[in-house]
Amino acid sequence: MTAPLLVTYFERLPPLNPGDDEELWAAGAGPLVQRFKDEVRGKYTEGTLSRLLAAADIRTRRASALALGLVGTMGCNQPLAARLRDDDPLVQRLASDALWEVWFRGGTNEENWALQQAVRESEPAARKAALDDLIALAPEFAEARNQRAICYFKQGQYPKAIADCEVVMRLNAVHFGAAAGMGQCFLKLKKPRAALRAFRQALDINPTLEHLHETIQALREALDSE
């Protein structure tokens, strides 16, 4: 079967390997990435790209994961999450990165812009205030709540961070970042069993979170020794 045109576009980009620094890669390939994005937008719908995520051809899956990270909406959230269990490490990584991009575009254009402005605030109080304002206007914008949970965590307000993470998980059940964040909060509150559940949930959603294996093992051993 002939590979889709998407693969041709993708293979014009510099090679990206699983161990590469993707930010450095994107910086070096900036104009080519923009060309890829423009070509994808001109030829493919989000629905088609989502279907191509499950293609047998590994190049097609890689290309579609990258493409959805650039142009996708929350409509491709579940198909991307499914690729976190792909047998190709690069597909897994591209899908994970794409999900974060999609989550940050989970509101209207105005809400997305407001979120970007909020997270760019260098002053913690100003960032928190901007996120409060955004959540008041868009209470269903999951990533706004996730970013506020991060603010609460940094302030040591762990119960409030957990409450926001719980809302995030209700709004977006595959948000492995919020699940892992809850685990960190429960650790701070010295609630190892709850932390273990949260970390297991995060790892179940995203098996690429390999650093959690050690944390989970340590928690299990600590609980077994009680």
C-alpha positions in Angstrom: 0.0 0.0 0.0 1.3 3.4 -0.9 2.1 5.6 2.1 0.0 8.7 2.4 1.2 12.1 1.2 1.6 12.9 4.9 4.6 10.7 5.1 6.2 12.6 2.2 5.8 15.8 4.1 7.1 14.2 7.3 10.2 12.8 5.7 11.3 16.3 4.5 11.9 17.1 8.1 15.3 16.4 9.8 15.3 12.9 11.4 14.0 12.8 15.0 15.0 9.9 17.2 13.6 8.8 20.5 16.5 10.2 22.5 16.8 13.5 20.8 16.0 16.8 22.5 12.7 17.7 20.8 12.9 21.4 21.6 16.4 21.7 20.1 15.2 19.7 17.1 12.2 22.0 16.6 14.3 25.1 17.0 16.7 23.8 14.3 13.9 22.7 12.0 11.7 25.7 12.6 10.9 26.7 9.0 10.6 23.1 7.9 8.2 22.4 10.7 6.1 25.4 9.7 6.0 24.1 6.1 4.9 20.7 7.4 2.2 22.3 9.4 1.0 24.4 6.5 1.0 21.3 4.2 -0.9 19.3 6.7 -3.5 22.0 7.1 -3.9 22.2 3.3 -4.6 18.5 2.8 -5.8 16.8 6.0 -8.7 17.1 8.4 -8.3 16.3 12.0 -10.5 13.2 11.6 -8.3 11.8 8.9 -5.1 12.4 10.9 -6.7 10.7 13.9 -7.5 7.7 11.8 -4.0 7.6 10.5 -2.7 7.4 14.1 -3.7 3.7 14.0 -2.1 2.9 10.6 0.1 -0.2 10.3 2.9 1.9 8.8 5.1 3.3 11.5 6.0 6.4 9.5 2.4 7.3 9.1 1.8 7.0 12.8 4.8 9.2 13.6 3.7 11.8 11.0 0.1 12.0 12.2 1.1 12.3 15.9 3.4 15.2 15.1 0.8 16.8 12.8 -1.9 16.6 15.5 0.4 18.2 18.0 0.7 21.1 15.6 -2.9 21.4 14.4 -5.1 19.2 16.5 -7.9 20.1 18.9 -9.4 18.2 21.9 -11.2 16.2 19.3 -8.1 14.1 18.9 -7.5 13.7 22.6 -8.5 10.0 22.9 -6.9 8.8 19.7 -3.6 10.4 20.8 -3.9 8.9 24.2 -4.3 5.5 22.7 -0.9 6.0 21.0 0.8 6.3 24.4 0.8 2.5 24.2 2.2 2.2 20.7 5.0 -0.3 20.2 7.2 2.5 18.7 8.9 4.7 21.3 9.0 7.7 19.0 5.2 7.4 18.3 4.7 7.3 22.1 6.8 10.4 22.6 5.2 12.3 19.8 1.8 11.4 21.1 2.7 12.5 24.6 4.0 15.8 23.4 1.0 16.3 21.1 -1.4 15.8 24.0 0.2 18.6 26.0 -0.1 20.9 22.9 -3.7 19.9 22.4 -4.6 20.4 26.1 -3.2 23.9 25.9 -5.5 24.5 23.0 -8.5 23.1 24.8 -10.5 26.3 25.0 -11.6 29.0 22.6 -9.0 31.1 20.8 -9.4 33.8 23.4 -9.2 31.3 26.3 -6.1 29.7 24.8 -4.4 33.0 24.4 -5.3 33.9 28.0 -3.8 30.7 29.3 -0.6 31.3 27.3 -0.3 34.8 28.8 -1.0 33.4 32.3 1.8 30.8 32.2 4.2 33.4 30.9 3.8 35.5 34.1 7.0 35.3 36.0 5.4 36.5 39.2 3.6 33.6 41.0 0.9 35.8 42.4 0.2 37.4 39.0 0.1 34.0 37.4 -2.3 32.6 39.9 -4.6 35.7 39.6 -4.6 35.3 35.8 -5.5 31.7 36.1 -8.3 32.5 38.6 -9.8 34.9 36.2 -9.6 32.5 33.3 -11.2 29.7 35.3 -14.0 32.0 36.4 -14.7 32.6 32.7 -14.0 29.1 31.5 -14.6 26.6 34.3 -14.5 23.6 31.9 -11.0 24.5 30.5 -9.1 21.6 32.0 -5.6 22.8 31.4 -6.3 26.1 33.1 -7.2 24.2 36.2 -4.1 22.0 35.8 -1.9 25.0 35.6 -3.5 26.5 38.7 -3.0 23.2 40.5 0.7 23.6 39.7 0.6 27.1 41.3 -1.1 25.7 44.4 1.6 22.9 44.6 4.4 25.4 44.5 2.7 27.4 47.2 2.4 24.3 49.4 -1.4 24.4 49.2 -1.7 20.7 48.4 -5.4 20.1 49.2 -6.3 22.9 46.8 -4.0 21.5 44.2 -5.6 18.1 44.6 -9.1 19.6 44.2 -8.1 21.2 40.9 -6.5 18.0 39.7 -9.6 16.1 40.5 -11.6 18.5 38.3 -9.0 18.1 35.6 -9.4 14.3 35.6 -13.2 14.7 35.5 -12.9 16.9 32.5 -10.1 15.0 30.8 -9.7 11.4 32.0 -6.5 10.9 30.2 -4.6 13.8 31.7 -1.7 11.9 33.1 0.0 15.1 34.2 -2.9 15.8 36.7 -2.8 12.3 37.9 0.9 12.4 38.6 0.5 15.8 40.2 -2.0 14.4 42.6 0.4 11.7 43.5 3.1 14.4 44.4 0.5 16.3 46.5 -0.4 13.2 48.4 3.2 12.4 49.1 3.6 15.9 50.6 0.6 15.3 52.7 2.1 11.9 53.9 -0.7 9.9 52.3 1.3 7.1 50.6 -1.7 4.9 49.7 -3.5 7.8 47.9 -0.2 8.7 46.3 0.3 5.2 45.1 -3.2 5.1 43.5 -2.6 8.4 41.7 0.8 7.4 40.4 -0.5 4.0 39.2 -3.4 5.9 37.4 -0.9 8.2 35.7 1.3 5.3 34.6 -1.7 3.3 33.4 -2.6 6.2 31.1 0.9 6.9 30.0 3.3 3.9 30.3 6.2 6.2 29.1 6.4 7.8 32.5 9.2 5.5 33.4 10.4 7.5 36.3 7.2 6.6 38.2 8.2 2.9 38.3 10.8 3.6 40.9 8.5 5.8 42.9 5.7 3.2 42.9 8.1 0.5 43.9 9.4 2.5 46.8 5.8 3.3 48.0 4.8 -0.4 47.7 7.9 -1.5 49.8 7.2 1.2 52.4 3.5 0.2 52.7 4.4 -3.5 52.8 6.8 -2.9 55.7 4.1 -1.3 57.9 
